[in-house]
């Protein structure tokens, strides 16, 4: 069954995505504050690979309304941690195109579409 585009989508928060966003912003604060001077140093402290930390840290570059949609559970099932860890455009309007969102520029809260992918 497929709902019309105008139908309200049920909200379902993805705890894995939320946790990744929280880690990304926490690690970003730790680097910005000078608590850690390099990504390698922080990765060693966290017990993870530098490459993984770098991919997660990149989530801090997502458009704020995309982050909000993820936190509020207003994203489609195709928006997964694996997808958002893939390379995505830095320009916010291009990110909206990549994930299939309506950006805040059109006055609507974004709802991430399951039909488009990041990458």
Secondary structure as a PSIPRED ss2 file (coil, helix, strand):
# PSIPRED VFORMAT (PSIPRED V4.0)

   1 X C   1.000  0.000  0.000
   2 X C   1.000  0.000  0.000
   3 X C   1.000  0.000  0.000
   4 X C   1.000  0.000  0.000
   5 X C   1.000  0.000  0.000
   6 X C   1.000  0.000  0.000
   7 X C   1.000  0.000  0.000
   8 X C   1.000  0.000  0.000
   9 X C   1.000  0.000  0.000
  10 X C   1.000  0.000  0.000
  11 X C   1.000  0.000  0.000
  12 X C   1.000  0.000  0.000
  13 X C   1.000  0.000  0.000
  14 X C   1.000  0.000  0.000
  15 X H   0.000  1.000  0.000
  16 X H   0.000  1.000  0.000
  17 X H   0.000  1.000  0.000
  18 X H   0.000  1.000  0.000
  19 X H   0.000  1.000  0.000
  20 X H   0.000  1.000  0.000
  21 X H   0.000  1.000  0.000
  22 X H   0.000  1.000  0.000
  23 X H   0.000  1.000  0.000
  24 X H   0.000  1.000  0.000
  25 X H   0.000  1.000  0.000
  26 X H   0.000  1.000  0.000
  27 X H   0.000  1.000  0.000
  28 X H   0.000  1.000  0.000
  29 X H   0.000  1.000  0.000
  30 X H   0.000  1.000  0.000
  31 X H   0.000  1.000  0.000
  32 X H   0.000  1.000  0.000
  33 X C   1.000  0.000  0.000
  34 X C   1.000  0.000  0.000
  35 X C   1.000  0.000  0.000
  36 X C   1.000  0.000  0.000
  37 X C   1.000  0.000  0.000
  38 X C   1.000  0.000  0.000
  39 X H   0.000  1.000  0.000
  40 X H   0.000  1.000  0.000
  41 X H   0.000  1.000  0.000
  42 X H   0.000  1.000  0.000
  43 X H   0.000  1.000  0.000
  44 X H   0.000  1.000  0.000
  45 X H   0.000  1.000  0.000
  46 X H   0.000  1.000  0.000
  47 X C   1.000  0.000  0.000
  48 X C   1.000  0.000  0.000
  49 X C   1.000  0.000  0.000
  50 X H   0.000  1.000  0.000
  51 X H   0.000  1.000  0.000
  52 X H   0.000  1.000  0.000
  53 X H   0.000  1.000  0.000
  54 X H   0.000  1.000  0.000
  55 X H   0.000  1.000  0.000
  56 X H   0.000  1.000  0.000
  57 X H   0.000  1.000  0.000
  58 X H   0.000  1.000  0.000
  59 X H   0.000  1.000  0.000
  60 X H   0.000  1.000  0.000
  61 X H   0.000  1.000  0.000
  62 X C   1.000  0.000  0.000
  63 X C   1.000  0.000  0.000
  64 X H   0.000  1.000  0.000
  65 X H   0.000  1.000  0.000
  66 X H   0.000  1.000  0.000
  67 X H   0.000  1.000  0.000
  68 X H   0.000  1.000  0.000
  69 X H   0.000  1.000  0.000
  70 X H   0.000  1.000  0.000
  71 X H   0.000  1.000  0.000
  72 X H   0.000  1.000  0.000
  73 X C   1.000  0.000  0.000
  74 X C   1.000  0.000  0.000
  75 X E   0.000  0.000  1.000
  76 X C   1.000  0.000  0.000
  77 X C   1.000  0.000  0.000
  78 X C   1.000  0.000  0.000
  79 X C   1.000  0.000  0.000
  80 X C   1.000  0.000  0.000
  81 X H   0.000  1.000  0.000
  82 X H   0.000  1.000  0.000
  83 X H   0.000  1.000  0.000
  84 X H   0.000  1.000  0.000
  85 X C   1.000  0.000  0.000
  86 X C   1.000  0.000  0.000
  87 X C   1.000  0.000  0.000
  88 X C   1.000  0.000  0.000
  89 X C   1.000  0.000  0.000
  90 X C   1.000  0.000  0.000
  91 X C   1.000  0.000  0.000
  92 X H   0.000  1.000  0.000
  93 X H   0.000  1.000  0.000
  94 X H   0.000  1.000  0.000
  95 X H   0.000  1.000  0.000
  96 X H   0.000  1.000  0.000
  97 X H   0.000  1.000  0.000
  98 X H   0.000  1.000  0.000
  99 X H   0.000  1.000  0.000
 100 X C   1.000  0.000  0.000
 101 X C   1.000  0.000  0.000
 102 X C   1.000  0.000  0.000
 103 X C   1.000  0.000  0.000
 104 X H   0.000  1.000  0.000
 105 X H   0.000  1.000  0.000
 106 X H   0.000  1.000  0.000
 107 X C   1.000  0.000  0.000
 108 X C   1.000  0.000  0.000
 109 X C   1.000  0.000  0.000
 110 X C   1.000  0.000  0.000
 111 X C   1.000  0.000  0.000
 112 X E   0.000  0.000  1.000
 113 X C   1.000  0.000  0.000
 114 X C   1.000  0.000  0.000
 115 X C   1.000  0.000  0.000
 116 X C   1.000  0.000  0.000
 117 X C   1.000  0.000  0.000
 118 X C   1.000  0.000  0.000
 119 X C   1.000  0.000  0.000
